[in-house]
C-alpha cells in the first residue's frame, strides 16, 4: 500500500488503522491480541528475517 499509486494524492500518513473489526470478530472466542510493543515488533521482524522475507539481521 505504501508503494502503490492506487490512491494518488493521498499519503501513507493519511491512512488510519485500528483494531475495532478484529476485536469485534474475536469477541467471545477466547483469543486475545497482545499489545504492540517493541518486543512484539521484534518477534515479527525476526520471523520475517528468518523466513527470508527480510534480509538477515545483524547481531548487535
C-alpha positions, 0 to 999 in steps of 0.5 A: 500500500505504501508503494502503490499509486492506487490512491494518488494524492493521498499519503501513507500518513493519511491512512488510519488503522485500528483494531475495532473489526478484529476485536469485534470478530474475536469477541467471545472466542477466547483469543486475545491480541497482545499489545504492540510493543517493541518486543512484539515488533521484534518477534515479527521482524525476526520471523520475517528475517528468518523466513527470508522475507527480510534480509538477515539481521545483524547481531548487535 
